[in-house]
Amino acid sequence: MGLEKMTKELFLEIMEVLDKKLEENRLKLTLNIYGGTVMMICFDARPATKDVDALFETSSIIENILSDIAETYGLNKDWINQDVKEPLKYIKQENLKEVFTYKNLRVLAPTAEQMLAMKILSARPEPYSDFKDAEYLIKYLKIEKLEQVLNIFDRYVGRKYLGDRQKMFLNYVGKDLGMQWKEFSI
């Protein structure tokens, strides 16, 4: 059993170690981060995350480096995973920005709008943080109208993927934020 949560400070320390190990192996890597890591790193919306959802080119050397890092820091073997590939199939447009640049490592993250669209698409119940994250992003983006949320969702995902789960999710988010949104009937 590895470390339960990764803090921002630990993440940044690990990125520096990863960069050094990439340099030792004469490798370059671009890491596209998503989910709780983005909420923690880019928005300070939470103190820690349980894992790092990311997309990256992998190889046996990269896998060995990531395993070494897990062992060194007492992390679960899946501390960094590419499970985000599944929901990203539904994203019709990526809007990534570079958040950290090291000598051999670049870390990219989606914008707040793309993150909001992804959180609505996922719309998972607790213990996932989709609900809290969506509320945070709506406040961060200073969104007041449901139509603004729907336009963002349409831009990144498409309204055809706005199913009953997502509609119910948005109903609860709107209520919780005290918004005067017209509710979806489901």
C-alpha positions, 0 to 999 in steps of 0.5 A: 500500500502506497502513499494515499495522497499527493500534495502539490509540493510532492508533485513538483518535487517528483516532476524535478526528479522525473526531469533529472531521470529523463536527462540521465537517459537522454529523453524528453517527455511531455506530460498532459495532466488532467483531473484532480492534479489540474485542480490541485496544481493550476487552481489550488482547489484542493490540497492533494490528489490520490493519483496523477491522470496524464497522457504521455508517450511511454516506453520501457525506460519511461515505465522503469523511471516511473516505477523507480519514482513510485518506489522512492516515494512510497507511491502506489504503482499506478500513481500516474496512469493513463485512465483518462484516455477513455473520457478524452475520446469524447473531447472534440477540442483540447485546449492545453497550456504549458504549466511547467517547463523543465530541461527535459520535461514539459507539463501541460494542463487543460484550461478551466473551460475544458476542465469544466466540460470534462467534469460535467461529462464525468458527472460521477457521484461521491467519493469523486470530486466532480461536483465540487470541482464543477462548482469551483470552476463555475465560480472561477470562470464567473459563470452566472447562466446555465447557457454559458455552461452548456456552450462550454460543454458543447464547445469541448464535448458536444450537446449530444453527450449531455445525457440524463446523468449530466443534466441531473448533475447540472441541476444539483450544481445550479441549486447548490450554487444558488443559481437561478437556472432553469432546471432540466426535467429528466 
